[in-house]
Amino acid sequence: MPKRILQGVVTSDANARTVTVLVERRFKHPILQKTIRKSKKYRAHDQNNTFKVGDTVRIQECAPVSKSKHWEVIAS
């Protein structure tokens, strides 16, 4: 099974080797046909603490690193 890859913006880098990434998705409402924006935050593993707030990054699914981290940063 292929791993999912998402793109988002780093909103927090306060914790060691962890970044919080806000991923936004857009879709049309099935009845109203209006474009809707929904967002979700993911906590991702950043081994070298290289990414800062405001950076656009790509994250990929991985084996659980901790209780809340199931994603890892792969590129900016």
N, C-alpha and C positions, 0 to 999 in steps of 0.2 A: 504494500500500500504506500503510495507516495506521501511525502510529508507536505503539509500545507505551508505556504509562504505568504505572509501578509506584510503590508507596508504601512508605516505610521510615523507619528512624531513623538519624540521623547518628551515626557512631561515631568519626570522626576528622575534624579540620579543620586538621591540622598543616601541610599543604602550601598554597602560595599558589594561590588560585582553584580549589581542589580539595577536595571532601568525599568521604568514604567512607560509603556508605549500606548498611545491613544490611536486606535485604528478606526477609521470612519468608512462606512459603506453607504452607497447611494443606490436607491431603487425606486421604481415607480409604484405608487399605490395601485393595487389591482382594480379598484373601482373608480377612484377619483382621478387617476392618471397624473397625480401630482408627484414630483420628485421629493422623496423623503430622505433625510440624512440621519443615520443612526450611528452611534459610536460606542466602542467598548475599550476598556483598558486591559492590557495584558502585562504581566510582570515577566521580564526576560533576563536571561543570564548574560552578563557582559564581563567576560573573564578579566580583561585588562583595564577596566574602567575608562575606556576610550571615548565613549559617547556622552555628550552633555545635553542639557535642556535645549529644545528647539531643533535638534538634529533630526533629519528624516532617515529612518532606518528600515531594514527588512528583517523580519524575524521568522524563524522556522521552528516547527514542532520538534521536540526532543523528548528523551526519557526524563521523568521527573527529577529535578535537581534539588528541590525542597518542597515544602507543603504547597506553596503557591506558584512555583516556577516550573512551567512545562514548555517553555519557549526559550530559544537562544538567538542572539543577534548574529546575523551572518554578514551584513554589509550596510553601508550607508547610502 
